[in-house]
Amino acid sequence: MTVTDRIALDPFGSDIPAESARLRALGPVVPVELPGGIPAWAPTGYDVLKELILDPQVSKDPRKHWRLWPEIGEHPSWGWVVSWIGVFNMLSAYGPDHTRLRKLVAPSFTHRRTEAMRPRVTAIAAELLDALAAAGADGSVVDLRAGLAQPLPMRMICELFGVPDGMRDDTAALIAAIMDTSDPTPEHAAFVQERIGTVLGGLIAYKVEHPGDDMTTELIRVRDEDGDRLGDEELLYTLLLVIGAGFETTVNLIGNAAVALLTDPAQLAAVRSGAVGWDAVIDETLRVHPSIASLPLRFAVSDLKVGDVTIPAGDAIITTFAAAGLDPAHYGPDAAVFDAARGGDDHLAFGIGVHRCIGAPLARAEALAALPALFERFPGLRLAVGEDELRQVPSFIAFGWQEIPVRLEA
């Protein structure tokens, strides 16, 4: 196929595994069209994606390396991607700029810091399970996403960054709006940009007046003492990245793992018996149902040869975690089957190389606190709807469920 035959990705992410399989059948890297008509290349397998992520000739900085960046203002329907690639943080940085910004955030996510947070994670999980038990005590249907999967990581990241209670709902709504790729209109893009300034700008202003022992206060201190290390825009968009990535991805990890087990009684029994460990459940969830299915965008610094296809310098590349995790060439003919007993943690869901997710240890700690406690507390837990009635969040980026209706007892 030629670049004129681009495949339009489903902006709603309605069936990400099937879409990944269709693209894989077309070759190792396929020309695609993102919502709004943005042209890009989609790697369709594990080895190709890993090679491109690790290639120093692949950048995350659109200002330096995307040939279409100067034209973005001419395409109003491309505005949604600005929140992902047009902001100043380590997700969209390349080389020394990425190193500088990552070093500012890294101290909050060290192994030692994560271990110190475990008792708090456990306490919040227990509190949320108590609330679920009360809500479902009469046999009522409760939403596992709203009752556990969403508030646990949200509360943890907000405590880490000092987000006061009164700002947390607005912060969650902002991240949900960014993840929603079903509306590429200029109006939605403008709304998101306005809310970033209002919500996170408001957080910065609040923490200037009410400093605390939190990461937002620390980043403000760095900005004020050394603007060369962290500028105003970098502060705003670093908060957007770490707060958003710090809870939304873990929401989907917890929810996806719970649904995978609730729809497979044999595997749930294996986990309950101890034959399969919870770490294996988490890794298999990240492989088959990664919290981020596709992440915009990377850019070819020079011409890149992939098989018999050349990605020209300056072209965009989508990071296809879901396609990589479902690749039969790497995981075998049953790659699409959730099987925690297969073992292995070589998935790419947390990224690899210099852009590996800095919050991965915290995400794992939160899932390891929530999932075992959930299934131990409610041995009769079951879905209240058929698996085919669950609704994917409207996004080709996020991979998760809008609600997870359950009954707590059989």
ABEGO torsion letter per residue (X at the ends): XBAAABBBBBAAGABAAAAAAAAAAAEABBBBBBBGGBBBBBBABAAAAAAAAABAABBABAAAABAAAAAAAABAAAAAAAAAAABBBAAABBEAAAAAAAAAAAAAABAAAAAAAAAAAAAAAAAAAAAAAAAAAAGBBBBAAAAAAAAAAAAAAAAAAGBBAAAAAAAAAAAAAAABAABABAAAAAAAAAAAAAAAAAAAAAAAABBBBBAAAAAAAAAAABAAABBAAAAAAAAAAAAAAAAAAAAAAAAAAAAAAAABAAAAAAAAAGABBAAAAAAAAAAABBABABBOBBBBABBBBBEABBBBBGBBBBBBAAAAAABAAAAEAAAABBBAAAEEAABAAAEBEAABBAAAAAAAAAAAAAAAAAAAABAABBBABBAAABBBBBBAABBBBABBBBBABX
